[in-house]
Amino acid sequence: MENNKINVVVMDSSNIFREGIKLILNSDRLIHVKATGNGNKNISEMLQTHEPNVLIVGKAIFDRNKTDIENEILKDYPQTKIAINIHDSFVMKALKIGIHGYLLRDMSEDSFIEAVKMIHVGLYYIHPKLSHFLVDEYLNNEVNN
């Protein structure tokens, strides 16, 4: 880890979001955003080049790379924890394939920083606004089994 910091790569289709997250995360002395990307470079290339501890991926990039993330990236880069920044009912499947964080764009700065720190140490972070998706999926699975 560079200077004992949590190294992060942020990939999102929105430049303003990427730069905003970079400013927020770099304001914490324990976190360093090594790179940002808009998806022109594939995720594997970003991981190989920058070796982040945490990768934050936006919805559009996640959707384009979902199969690669599920089948290759999580296996090839097990040391990198992945957080996705989307708001839908994909919570249970995301947890099953190995995603460690489920973030929202309207999180407070402090919450975003704390979520990255939790994800880095191997804990799971699901924004409280998404907990109903997780409960619904769990209950539906219990009823169907």
C-alpha positions as CSV (number, residue, x, y, z in Angstrom):
1,M,0.0,0.0,0.0
2,E,1.5,3.3,-1.1
3,N,2.5,5.2,2.0
4,N,0.2,3.0,4.1
5,K,-2.8,4.5,2.4
6,I,-5.9,2.8,1.0
7,N,-5.4,3.0,-2.8
8,V,-8.5,3.5,-4.8
9,V,-9.5,3.6,-8.5
10,V,-12.8,5.2,-9.4
11,M,-14.4,4.3,-12.7
12,D,-17.6,6.1,-13.7
13,S,-19.0,7.5,-16.9
14,S,-19.5,10.9,-15.2
15,N,-16.4,13.1,-15.0
16,I,-18.0,15.3,-12.3
17,F,-18.7,12.3,-10.2
18,R,-15.2,10.8,-10.6
19,E,-13.5,14.1,-9.8
20,G,-15.9,14.8,-6.9
21,I,-15.2,11.4,-5.4
22,K,-11.5,11.9,-5.9
23,L,-11.6,15.2,-4.0
24,I,-13.7,13.7,-1.2
25,L,-11.6,10.5,-0.7
26,N,-8.3,12.4,-1.0
27,S,-9.4,14.7,1.8
28,D,-8.9,11.8,4.1
29,R,-5.3,11.2,5.2
30,L,-5.7,7.4,4.9
31,I,-7.0,7.3,1.3
32,H,-5.4,8.0,-2.0
33,V,-7.2,7.9,-5.3
34,K,-4.5,6.5,-7.7
35,A,-6.6,6.8,-10.9
36,T,-10.0,7.5,-12.4
37,G,-11.4,6.3,-15.6
38,N,-14.5,6.6,-17.8
39,G,-14.5,3.1,-19.0
40,N,-12.3,3.6,-22.1
41,K,-9.7,1.4,-20.4
42,N,-11.1,-1.9,-19.3
43,I,-11.3,-2.7,-15.6
44,S,-8.6,-5.4,-15.8
45,E,-6.1,-3.0,-17.3
46,M,-6.9,-0.4,-14.6
47,L,-6.4,-3.0,-11.9
48,Q,-3.2,-4.3,-13.4
49,T,-1.8,-0.9,-13.8
50,H,-2.8,0.7,-10.5
51,E,-3.3,-2.3,-8.1
52,P,-5.9,-0.6,-6.0
53,N,-7.2,-1.9,-2.7
54,V,-10.7,-0.7,-3.5
55,L,-12.3,-0.2,-7.0
56,I,-15.4,2.0,-7.2
57,V,-17.4,1.3,-10.3
58,G,-20.4,3.3,-11.6
59,K,-23.6,1.7,-13.0
60,A,-22.9,2.2,-16.7
61,I,-19.4,0.7,-16.5
62,F,-20.6,-2.1,-14.2
63,D,-23.4,-3.0,-16.6
64,R,-20.9,-3.1,-19.6
65,N,-18.5,-5.2,-17.6
66,K,-20.8,-7.3,-15.4
67,T,-19.8,-10.7,-17.0
68,D,-16.0,-9.9,-16.8
69,I,-16.4,-8.8,-13.2
70,E,-18.2,-11.9,-12.3
71,N,-16.1,-14.4,-14.2
72,E,-12.6,-12.9,-14.3
73,I,-11.9,-9.8,-12.3
74,L,-13.0,-11.1,-8.9
75,K,-10.9,-14.2,-9.4
76,D,-7.9,-12.5,-11.0
77,Y,-7.7,-9.7,-8.5
78,P,-8.9,-11.1,-5.1
79,Q,-7.0,-8.5,-3.2
80,T,-9.1,-5.7,-4.7
81,K,-12.4,-5.1,-3.0
82,I,-15.1,-3.8,-5.4
83,A,-17.8,-1.3,-4.6
84,I,-20.6,-0.6,-7.1
85,N,-22.4,2.7,-7.2
86,I,-25.9,1.8,-8.4
87,H,-29.4,1.9,-7.0
88,D,-31.4,-1.2,-7.9
89,S,-32.4,-4.6,-6.8
90,F,-29.0,-6.3,-7.6
91,V,-27.9,-6.4,-3.9
92,M,-28.1,-10.1,-3.3
93,K,-26.6,-11.2,-6.6
94,A,-23.8,-8.6,-6.1
95,L,-23.0,-10.1,-2.7
96,K,-23.0,-13.6,-4.1
97,I,-20.5,-12.8,-6.8
98,G,-18.2,-11.0,-4.4
99,I,-19.0,-7.3,-4.5
100,H,-18.1,-5.8,-1.1
101,G,-19.8,-2.4,-1.3
102,Y,-23.1,-1.0,-2.5
103,L,-22.9,2.8,-2.5
104,L,-25.2,5.6,-3.5
105,R,-24.5,8.9,-5.2
106,D,-26.3,10.9,-2.5
107,M,-24.3,9.6,0.4
108,S,-22.7,12.1,2.7
109,E,-18.9,12.7,2.3
110,D,-18.2,11.1,5.7
111,S,-20.3,8.1,5.0
112,F,-18.6,7.6,1.6
113,I,-15.2,7.7,3.3
114,E,-16.2,5.4,6.1
115,A,-17.7,2.9,3.5
116,V,-14.4,2.8,1.6
117,K,-12.5,2.1,4.8
118,M,-14.9,-0.7,5.8
119,I,-14.7,-2.2,2.3
120,H,-10.9,-2.0,2.4
121,V,-10.7,-4.2,5.6
122,G,-13.0,-6.8,4.1
123,L,-16.3,-5.8,5.6
124,Y,-19.4,-5.4,3.5
125,Y,-21.1,-2.1,3.1
126,I,-24.7,-1.7,1.9
127,H,-26.2,1.7,2.1
128,P,-29.2,1.6,4.5
129,K,-31.5,2.8,1.7
130,L,-30.8,-0.4,-0.1
131,S,-31.5,-2.8,2.8
132,H,-35.1,-3.3,1.7
133,F,-33.9,-4.9,-1.6
134,L,-31.7,-7.3,0.4
135,V,-34.6,-8.2,2.8
136,D,-37.0,-8.6,-0.1
137,E,-34.7,-10.9,-2.0
138,Y,-33.9,-13.0,1.1
139,L,-37.6,-13.4,1.9
140,N,-38.5,-14.3,-1.7
141,N,-35.8,-16.9,-1.7
142,E,-37.0,-18.3,1.6
143,V,-40.6,-18.6,0.4
144,N,-39.5,-20.2,-2.9
145,N,-37.3,-22.8,-1.1
